[in-house]
Every structure is written in structure tokens, then in C-alpha cells.
Amino acid sequence: MKLLYLLDKGSPAEEEEEEEGIADLPWLTETDLVQIQQELLFQRKKVDISKPLWFRTDVLSKYKNHGYCEIDMANPFSCVLLFLDYDKKHIVTSTLFEIHNGNIIMIRARDFPGVPPKERNHWQHYQIVDNLRLHI
């Protein structure tokens, strides 16, 4: 996971506000950054950070044509979802995932904080909570 603190907090140009996905920005607020730091500290102490979290691939549909996201699926064993800043060049946060059986995404618990907190309700809607018994 890669987090960048953004120095330029100016608002986007008016013409950008009409672009698809602008309502989702900023991906991370100051409060979100504090929350992620706390989650990472908690993970170090209490959680097995290698534990996998499972999701249906439908979770990515929201981001495929999103103006402020990129999905690198060149290697299905280490895909990356990038959340971009207003300029569409700088990465605000990212998360690693793997695709299994063509329709299931696996994210390690240590990588899930890379999903912005405001997006986690969306992800939880697609989470698979059953014991999958997949061979990783």
C-alpha cells in the first residue's frame, strides 16, 4: 500500500467538476489518514495481516471507467487498484489484489487499508464471508 500526503489541497477547475468520478474526490481526508494509521497499528498488534479477504470481481465495476482510478490487471497474481488525485497523475492510495477462478478477488488484510475508508461500504457489499476453501 502506498499513501501520499497531498500538498496541494486546492479545489479542481470548474470544468473538471463535471467529469465522472469527481464527486468521489478527495479519496482521503485528514481524518481518513488518521484512521488508516490506527488500522495499521492495530493490525501489527492483533490481526493476522496475511489473512485473505474475499470479494466478487463485480466490486471493480465501479472503478473500470472511473476518471480517477486505474486498474492494472497485467498480472492476475498481483493486480493493483490505484486511486488518483484531481490531476489524474498522482496516486493518493492503492491496494494490491489477486484474481482467483476469474470471478473472485483476494486482498490480504494488510493491503485493505489501501481502499479509501469512504469506499469500504461499497467493497463490503461484494465481500464473500463464507469459507471458500480455495488453494492459494
Buried (B, 14 or more C-beta within 10 A) or exposed (E): BEBEEBEEEEEBEEEBEEBEBEEBBBBBEEEBBEBBEEBBEEBEEEEEEEEBBBBBBEBBEBBEEBEBBBBEEEEEEEBBBBBBBBEEEEBBBBBBBBBBEEEBBBBBBBBBBBBBBBBEEEBEEBBEEEEBEEEE
